[in-house]
Amino acid sequence: MKIRYLLIGFAAIGMVSTSCVTNKKYSQLQQKYSELELVYGSTRDDLLSCNSDVRNLQTQLDNANQQNRQLRNDITDLKKALGKSMEANNQGSINISKLVDEINASNKYIKQLVDAKSKSDSLNIALTNKLTRSLSTDELRDVDVKVLKGVVYISLSDNMLFKSGSYEVSQQAHQTLSKIAKILNDFKDFEVVVEGNTDNVPISKTNIRNNWDLSALRASSIVQVLQNDFGIAPNRLSAAGRGEYNPVSDNDSDLGKQRNRRTEIIITPKLDQFMDLIDQAPEADN
């Protein structure tokens, strides 16, 4: 602006003093005026350019400030998310640790069950082998020894044990039962259940009402022989009658009826040992 005033002043002086100066002096002033005009124009353009640059820089500064505020907000949100993630991770670590402990406890329990089952199976095999080796060939015709679902079954035909319709144990049966009792005394951790079974022919005895009675009386007779004659502890023994309702064959033939008339000595591991294992089962954490 000052330059503009100077130019106007020079122009006025020129106009006033035209008549007072020489042509040479006037030309010099005129040239000076032109130069100042150029300087003024250039300076004005520079000023306009500077103003434009200032406005652009202000816009950039505003944008930068806005981005800075957004970044601060994003950082705050990230810190919150990181805090939640760390908290969840810590909780997850705790849960994983608890799960690992539960798995280890379950594996230990399963191993105990497998070991117990393996021990029981091994004892069953040993018991079965001893029984079959102790019996003669003739006895094995009337005695069947087998392992079924972890339980040893000794099935004795009634032809060897009793007379028809009777529950008195024969002398021949005593000899066979003595061999079985010797093996049972070697395996004291097993319980013994004696089950009587009949065919479907009705009993016609005044002192025996039906096949239920006959099967139960025969089982009781075997139990008392094992206890009284061969020293099997009575707390290991149980007697049960199944009557005609647990057949292993049909009753339509003499052979089928003969197979159904049997007394079974069932040798099982003591259940309280397995119940103790069940009680030790790890509880699931809800």
ABEGO torsion letter per residue (X at the ends): XAAAAAAAAAAAAAAAAAAABBAAAAAAAAAAAAAAAAAAAAAAAAAAAAAAAAAAAAAAAAAAAAAAAAAAAAAAAAAAAAAAAAAAAAAAAAAAAAAAAAAAAAAAAAAAAAAAAAAAAAAAAAAAAAAAAABBAAAAAABBBBBBGGBBBBBBBAAAABBBGBABBBAAAAAAAAAAAAAAAABAABBBBBBBBBBABBBBBAABABAAAAAAAAAAAAAAAAAAAAGBBAAABBBBBAEAABBABBAABAAAAAAABBBBBBBBBBAAAAAAAAAABBBBBX
